[in-house]
Amino acid sequence: MADLIVLLLATLTSLLAPGVREADLEKQVAAAVLAKPPVPIAAVKVDAAGVSSHGVKSIEFDLSDLLLDPLLIADACIAITHVSKVPQGKLAILGIAWSADITEEALTAALNAHTSSLKSAQVKLEEEGITLSGKYKTRLFPVPFSVKGQLVVENDTQLVFRIDKSRMSGVPVPGPLNRIIEREVNPVYDLAKFAKRNEKDIARAKEQLSYTFKLQVEEITPGSGHIRAAGKA
């Protein structure tokens, strides 16, 4: 996520010019991001305020169907405050806040992409928590299971599933097996991961920034069929 923000800022910097108007800058930045997206993105909306050739007071990127492989994020918002040009051609930033809406279908697909011992894993999201069901592969045959728990944040960027209640073929699952399931699925996703194909662009863009990124997930809010993750960078 932090590296995605770096590339979005690089796009913004290249379009700041004397006499640029907010409406024009918003359209130009959105068009430039879609023309050369750092990752697959279906739609981009840009909202800027306090625009000058020296920077912007605030700029917000609203991204739809953002693919941070293998996780598809339905909607993401990245809000950056006080972007300004400083000596040596670098860019200074006061702060960055972000949020992302993730559906249960997207979490299910991401989970099945990296787990090997679970078959037909299915994630169900509700305000009360998360239900994970499927079949656990044993040496003899797959055994149906269903576990309930919460998605929590670990190591600032990792979404981790912790089991509260569990059953396997109608029988409560013993604690050690719960831990095995947790080891198999976790981390469900790490927001610090980013596509390697952008390494050169990211390195070049970071050279232009006078800012130290520290990506953090500060809050996870469960809802019916989706979760909302939010934090800063």
C-alpha positions in Angstrom: 0.0 0.0 0.0 2.8 2.4 0.9 4.5 1.7 -2.5 1.2 2.3 -4.3 1.0 5.7 -2.6 4.6 6.5 -3.7 3.6 5.9 -7.3 0.4 7.9 -7.0 2.5 10.9 -5.6 5.0 10.6 -8.5 2.1 11.0 -10.9 0.9 14.0 -9.1 4.3 15.6 -9.0 4.8 15.3 -12.7 1.6 17.3 -13.4 2.1 20.2 -11.0 2.8 23.3 -13.1 2.4 27.1 -12.9 -1.2 28.2 -13.4 -2.7 24.7 -13.0 -6.3 24.7 -11.8 -7.8 22.2 -9.4 -10.3 20.8 -11.8 -7.7 20.3 -14.5 -5.2 18.7 -12.2 -7.8 16.3 -10.9 -8.7 15.2 -14.4 -5.1 15.0 -15.5 -4.0 12.9 -12.5 -6.9 10.5 -12.8 -6.2 10.1 -16.5 -2.5 9.5 -16.0 -3.1 6.9 -13.3 -5.5 5.0 -15.5 -3.2 5.3 -18.5 -0.4 3.7 -16.6 -1.8 2.1 -13.5 0.7 0.9 -10.9 -1.6 -2.1 -10.3 -4.9 -3.1 -12.0 -7.5 -0.4 -11.2 -11.0 -0.2 -12.6 -11.7 3.5 -11.8 -10.0 6.5 -10.2 -11.5 9.7 -8.8 -9.3 12.5 -7.7 -10.3 15.4 -5.4 -7.7 18.2 -4.8 -7.7 21.4 -2.8 -5.3 24.3 -2.5 -3.5 23.6 -5.7 -0.4 25.6 -6.9 2.7 24.9 -8.8 4.4 24.3 -5.5 2.0 21.6 -4.2 -1.5 20.9 -2.9 -3.1 21.4 0.5 -4.8 18.1 0.2 -5.5 15.4 -2.4 -7.7 12.3 -2.2 -7.6 9.3 -4.5 -10.7 7.1 -4.6 -9.9 3.9 -6.3 -12.4 1.1 -7.4 -11.5 -2.6 -7.9 -7.9 -2.2 -6.9 -6.0 -5.5 -7.3 -3.2 -5.9 -4.8 -2.6 -9.5 -6.0 -4.2 -11.8 -4.9 -6.5 -9.5 -3.0 -9.1 -7.4 -4.8 -10.1 -4.3 -2.9 -13.6 -3.1 -3.8 -13.0 0.5 -2.8 -9.9 2.3 -1.5 -9.4 5.9 -0.4 -6.0 7.5 0.0 -6.0 11.0 1.5 -2.7 13.0 1.5 -2.3 16.3 3.2 0.1 19.2 2.5 2.1 18.0 -0.4 4.8 20.6 -1.2 8.0 20.9 -3.3 11.1 21.3 -1.2 14.8 21.9 -2.2 16.6 19.4 -4.3 13.5 18.7 -6.3 11.9 16.6 -3.6 8.4 16.4 -2.3 7.4 16.9 1.4 4.2 15.4 2.9 2.5 16.2 6.2 0.5 13.0 6.5 -1.3 10.1 4.8 -4.5 8.3 5.8 -6.1 5.4 3.9 -9.1 3.1 4.1 -10.1 0.0 2.1 -13.3 -1.9 1.7 -12.8 -5.7 1.2 -15.7 -8.1 0.4 -16.0 -11.7 1.7 -15.7 -12.9 -1.9 -12.3 -11.2 -2.3 -11.1 -12.6 1.0 -12.2 -16.1 0.0 -10.4 -15.9 -3.3 -7.2 -14.5 -1.6 -7.3 -17.2 1.0 -7.7 -20.1 -1.5 -4.8 -18.6 -3.5 -2.3 -19.3 -0.7 -3.6 -22.2 1.4 -2.8 -25.8 0.5 -4.3 -27.9 3.3 -7.8 -26.4 3.1 -10.2 -27.3 0.4 -13.0 -25.1 -0.9 -12.4 -22.5 1.9 -15.3 -20.0 2.3 -15.3 -16.8 4.2 -18.5 -15.2 5.6 -18.3 -11.7 7.1 -20.8 -10.4 9.6 -20.8 -7.6 12.1 -20.4 -10.2 14.9 -17.3 -11.6 13.3 -16.0 -14.0 10.6 -16.9 -17.6 9.8 -14.4 -19.7 7.9 -15.6 -23.1 6.6 -14.4 -25.7 4.2 -12.6 -29.1 4.3 -9.3 -29.8 6.1 -7.1 -32.3 4.2 -6.0 -35.2 6.4 -4.0 -38.3 5.4 -7.2 -40.3 4.9 -9.9 -37.9 3.6 -11.0 -34.2 3.8 -12.9 -33.4 7.0 -15.6 -30.6 6.9 -15.0 -27.8 9.4 -16.4 -24.5 10.5 -14.7 -21.9 12.7 -15.7 -18.5 13.9 -13.4 -15.7 15.0 -12.1 -12.2 14.4 -9.8 -10.6 11.9 -7.0 -8.7 13.9 -3.9 -6.7 13.0 -0.4 -8.0 13.7 3.0 -6.5 12.8 1.2 -3.3 11.7 0.2 -4.6 8.2 -0.9 -8.2 8.5 -4.6 -9.2 8.6 -4.7 -12.3 10.9 -7.6 -14.6 11.7 -8.0 -15.7 15.3 -10.5 -18.5 16.1 -13.1 -18.1 18.9 -15.3 -21.1 18.3 -14.9 -24.2 16.0 -16.5 -27.4 14.9 -15.5 -30.3 12.7 -18.1 -32.7 11.4 -20.4 -31.5 14.2 -17.8 -32.1 16.9 -15.9 -29.2 18.7 -12.4 -28.9 17.4 -9.6 -29.3 19.9 -7.4 -26.3 20.6 -4.2 -27.7 18.8 -6.2 -28.2 15.6 -7.5 -24.7 15.8 -3.8 -23.5 15.9 -3.1 -25.7 12.8 -5.9 -24.0 10.9 -4.7 -20.6 12.0 -1.1 -21.3 10.9 -2.5 -22.5 7.5 -4.6 -19.4 6.8 -2.4 -16.6 8.3 -1.6 -14.0 7.5 -4.8 -13.8 5.5 -3.2 -10.9 3.7 -0.2 -8.6 4.3 -0.8 -5.0 3.0 2.9 -4.4 2.9 3.2 -6.7 -0.2 3.4 -5.2 -3.6 4.1 -6.3 -7.2 7.8 -6.7 -8.0 7.2 -5.4 -11.5 7.1 -1.8 -10.0 10.4 -2.0 -8.2 12.3 0.4 -10.5 9.4 2.9 -10.6 9.1 2.8 -6.8 12.8 3.3 -6.2 12.9 6.2 -8.6 9.8 7.8 -7.0 11.1 7.3 -3.4 14.2 9.4 -4.3 11.9 12.3 -5.0 10.2 12.2 -1.5 11.3 13.8 1.7 9.0 11.4 3.7 9.5 8.3 5.7 6.6 5.8 5.2 5.4 3.6 8.1 2.4 1.7 6.9 0.0 0.8 9.7 -3.5 -0.8 9.9 -5.1 1.0 12.8 -8.7 -0.3 12.6 -10.7 -3.2 11.1 -14.5 -2.8 11.1 -16.5 -5.9 10.2 -19.9 -5.5 8.4 -22.3 -7.7 6.5 -20.5 -9.2 3.6 -17.4 -6.9 3.9 -14.8 -5.4 6.2 -13.4 -1.9 6.3 -9.6 -1.6 7.1 -8.2 1.9 7.8 -4.8 3.3 8.9 -2.0 5.6 8.0 1.2 5.5 6.0 
